[in-house]
Structures are given as structure tokens and as C-alpha cells.
Amino acid sequence: MLDVVKPALLGGQPVFEPSLPMARPQLPSADALLPDFRRILESGQLTKGEHLAGFETESEAYLGVNSCVGVSSCTSGLMLCLQALKRRLKSGQEHKVAVPSFTFLASITALVWAGFTPVFVEADPATMNIDLEDLEQVLKTEAPCAVLAVHCFGNPVPTDTLQSLCDRFDARLMIDAAHGFGSLYQGEKVGKAGWCQVFSLTPTKMVVAGEGGIIATQDYELAEELRIAREYGNDGSYDTQFSGLNARLSELHSCLARGSLKMLESVVAHRNQVAEDSRRLMEGIPGLRFQSITPQSRTTYKDLTLVVEQEQFGLTRDRLAEALQAEGIPSRKYFSPPCHRHKAFKEFASRELPQTEKLADGCLSIPLLDTPTAQGIAQAFRKIRQFSKQIQAGTS
Ligand SMILES: Cc1ncc(COP(=O)(O)O)c(C=O)c1O
């Protein structure tokens, strides 16, 4: 007979059968979207139409920014912003950009594509965002022309402090805001600070287009340039201004994103509620600590991420992930290995990053679905911890 108390990895009953999904995107209903989808298809205007314009205007209003430019992905948005940065480099300025290594690989691929050299900066082990002390060191010694910070899992970076650091060292502040649509820093929506912020609209994000991105900026000139850049570099004259991309956001994608944007506040409120419940339900389990949220801020909880301290929990992060999987609980090791360890980026790994290495070795993102599920997940963690010695040793 199956044992209900034993972890599933040791022959007990899994907590979830069938397994949980890692994420469940909250989307507008098909009924709400179909009339608009039908109109788009019947009109034949599948790109560069009213829905892209509408999504941009509604995003500007939500974020409180001067301009929003819809693009085909956050990656293409970052590439175009970085290309625009390159056109603005002063003579003698270094082609270096300071960026955390603890981020999704797309932050770095965009930099390298645009012809920059990433200078990897440490992550703060608590907030998981760029480490400000280490960044200051990099600004002093490497003189990068820009800083590309990341709202890690939606946890907003302290843009006021970052901006004054950048001002002191004559660097531009740019933000990979892939996870941050709906984050608040000191009560204000993120999006306004820095030169530009680029949001992702893929299914695991808060505003969903399927695939897509949106660039927010206070700089009208940059926004105009980006509209040309996403159109191959053609300003309409058919005399290419510079080599851009086809990085347009289609009408069907924009229409879905408009419906999703209407739900954003309730989606973020729900995620915060479930995350708070999860944290409370897992309180007191030794060897686990959650990402610390920047004070006076709201994260989107794009991911609910914790760090496993092997000594106290009794299991390595990888063994814990296996034990969770056996319980029907998927997890993700974001961002492990950190970017400076990737094959394509090793050549840029010029600095020691011990904090980042430690964080990446211990991090684990777990599903954030609803409170009853959070109760089951907490129960699984407790029984795994109770049997950690046997699990680590691989005996039952
Ligand atoms: C931090 C970060 N930056 C950039 C991206 C790329 O976004 P997209 O898939 O929209 O290009 C992602 C994707 O998840 C991300 O997590």
C-alpha cells in the first residue's frame, strides 16, 4: 500500500496527481476576443492597424509614460534600443554595458547582437537584482556606456539610486523590464525611469500577446526612431535610414494584449495574494528563503522564487527539484547556470561573481497558481524536509 506520509520519491503517495502545470496564464475569454478577431480578419488589416496603436496608447496611459512602441518581442525591443544607443555613443566611449549575470539569456544575446561587450555584475542575494556596490565598482573601473538592469522576477530595481549612479559615471540607464509589467517602485508603475524599459508579452508574463514586447520611454525622439527601426529602418521614404529589423507587433497579437492589459491589475493582485499565502504556509521550514521584495514596492511575482540552503534543508537544490517532481510539482532553476557560464558568453566572463554563483546554485522557482495548491505545495516541502537525509542518500 502507498504511504501517504512518505515523500513520493521514497514510494509515498504524490501530493498532486496528475502533476501541476508550472504556470497557468490568465487570459481574456475567447468570447470577449472573438468579435475583434473576426473584425481584424474580415478587414484584412493584419498588421500596422488600430489595435497596435490602441495597445500603445493604453500602455502609455497605464504606465504613465510619454511613448510606448509595440515590438515583436522583448528581445527585438532590447536589440533596437541598444542599436539606438550605439548611434549615440560619444567618441572614445567604451562599447561596454554593465548587466547582471543572474538574468535570462536574452538580456545578453541582445547586447551581443547589437555589438556591445557585456560586463557582468553581481546579483544581490536577497533581492536577486543587480548589486549596487558591485555596479559602482564596475562603473569606476570599466567605464561602461550604459547599465542594463533587470527587474528580476518582477522585483523592481531601485531606479532612483541607479539613475544617480549612472549620472555620476556618465552612463545611460536602460532596463530589461521583461517581468515588470504591473510592478510598482515606491508606489509608481515601473516604466518611466531610465532611458527606456522593455517589457515582454509572452505567455508566462503578466500582459500576454502570445509573442510580443513593448518599449516604454520618455524620450519622444527615441520612440520615433524605434518606430522606424521596427520597420526595417524604413521611415516610409523607401530610403533606408539605418539597418533595422522587421519587429512589428501584429494586429491579432495587439488585440490579445489589449484584452490582457485590462486584466493586469487583478492578475497582479491575485499573484501577490497567492505568493503571500505561500510564503506564510512555508514559514519556519529551515533552509528555505524567498526572494526579498524591494521595500515600498510591488513585484509581479512573474515567478515565485526561493533559495535552498543545502546545509539547513538537508538536500541540494537539484535533489529537492527531483523530490518535488515526484510529488507532481514542477519547478524551474532560473537562472542557473548564470549567463557568464554559458558557452556563448564565457569569453566575457572577466570578473569573479561568487554571489551570483551561489544564488544560481540554490535558486528554485515553484508554481504560483492558487491558495489551495499552495497548501499542497507547502505540505510537500515539509514531508520532503522531514525525509531529507534518506532522499539525499537515495534510500527509503
Ligand atoms: C529577463 C528577460 N529578458 C528578456 C526576455 C525575452 O523576452 P521575449 O521572449 O519576449 O523576447 C525574457 C524572457 O522571458 C526575460 O526573462
PDBQT file of the ligand as one rigid body, heavy atoms in Angstrom, charges set to zero:
ROOT
HETATM    1  C1  LIG A 401      14.753  38.913 -18.212  1.00  0.00    +0.000 C 
HETATM    2  C2  LIG A 401      14.259  38.612 -19.604  1.00  0.00    +0.000 A 
HETATM    3  N1  LIG A 401      14.663  39.401 -20.611  1.00  0.00    +0.000 NA
HETATM    4  C3  LIG A 401      14.246  39.205 -21.875  1.00  0.00    +0.000 A 
HETATM    5  C4  LIG A 401      13.394  38.170 -22.186  1.00  0.00    +0.000 A 
HETATM    6  C5  LIG A 401      12.984  37.940 -23.607  1.00  0.00    +0.000 C 
HETATM    7  O1  LIG A 401      11.631  38.177 -23.804  1.00  0.00    +0.000 OA
HETATM    8  P1  LIG A 401      10.962  37.725 -25.176  1.00  0.00    +0.000 P 
HETATM    9  O2  LIG A 401      10.757  36.245 -25.112  1.00  0.00    +0.000 OA
HETATM   10  O3  LIG A 401       9.671  38.496 -25.227  1.00  0.00    +0.000 OA
HETATM   11  O4  LIG A 401      11.893  38.109 -26.262  1.00  0.00    +0.000 OA
HETATM   12  C6  LIG A 401      12.939  37.326 -21.171  1.00  0.00    +0.000 A 
HETATM   13  C7  LIG A 401      12.009  36.222 -21.472  1.00  0.00    +0.000 C 
HETATM   14  O5  LIG A 401      11.463  35.579 -20.630  1.00  0.00    +0.000 OA
HETATM   15  C8  LIG A 401      13.405  37.543 -19.842  1.00  0.00    +0.000 A 
HETATM   16  O6  LIG A 401      13.040  36.721 -18.851  1.00  0.00    +0.000 OA
ENDROOT
TORSDOF 0
